[in-house]
Amino acid sequence: MENMKKTYDDLWFRFGYATHSDANFREFQFTWFLKRFGLDSLSFHEIIDGKTVLEVGTGSGAFLGNLITAKAAYGLDQSEVGTDIARQVYYKDHKNIHIITEDLMKHEGQYDVVIADQVLHHLPDTYKALEKTVDLVILGGVIMFYVYKKKGLVREFMDTFLRFFTTRLSTGGCLLFSEFMLWLGKTLTKISLPLQRWVYWNIAKCFYNESFYYDNNLRVNYDWYSPKIAHRHTEEEVHLWIKKLNLTPDHIHIGDSGISVKAHV
């Protein structure tokens, strides 16, 4: 866990403010979130308005801006750098937003809604992390979580092969590799967007979105190639977790990159 903390302290030091200043990035992320969890803006606010909401893995807090109508919104992350940025952004004007610097597995509390989006697969045991997250939801409350999905054989082989080396590089070396993959994504996009998407989903992650700031394009690639832990899971695994944890699923979305679940506890 200390290695993961170091990885994300470094990531948020380099990219934490960019996630707040890039409006196109924030809009894209929220729209993608709503789509994956079967929501629109109205139904999302019906879930969170006037409720206590915990976001697990808040990072530098870019998503917390969508939770300002909650009775109280809590951003939980073990990264001191990320949570310091979140405090700087929110504490002056949003008294209902609270930042907690703590390891998920040590956190205690109960919340109406818990969101664990794009985080649990970076912990040593995804299921145990999900089990802990479910324990933080009040009976009858809502949990929303997303985990990476296992992809095709070639992409899985390339992910394992490339990450074997990139997770062992120095920070500078991994950044250079991530810059190369960003360059590759941008070059392929200029040739043909369908070509870039085919390579992206079938060969290797080379993210590029022309509407994002450069730093956020780089961060998305670095966030894949840098963390030592990035578990991928099957639909069967996720359905088994839902059953074992006695969750009542409201919506399950199987996407190209991952599996999103909204459920009642």
Secondary structure, DSSP 8 states (H G I E B T S, - for coil): -HHHHHHHHHHHHHHHHHHHH-HHHHHHHHHHHHHHTT--HHHHHHHHBTSEEEEET-TT-GGGGGGTTBSEEEEEES-HHHHHHHHHHHTTT-TTEEEEES-GGG----EEEEEEES-GGGSS-HHHHHHHHHHTEEEEEEEEEEEEB---HHHHHHHHHHHHHHTTS-HHHHHHHHHHHHHHHHHHHHH-HHHHHHHHHHT------TTS-HHHHHHHHHHHHS-S----B-HHHHHHHHHHTT-EEEEEEE-SSEEEEEEE-
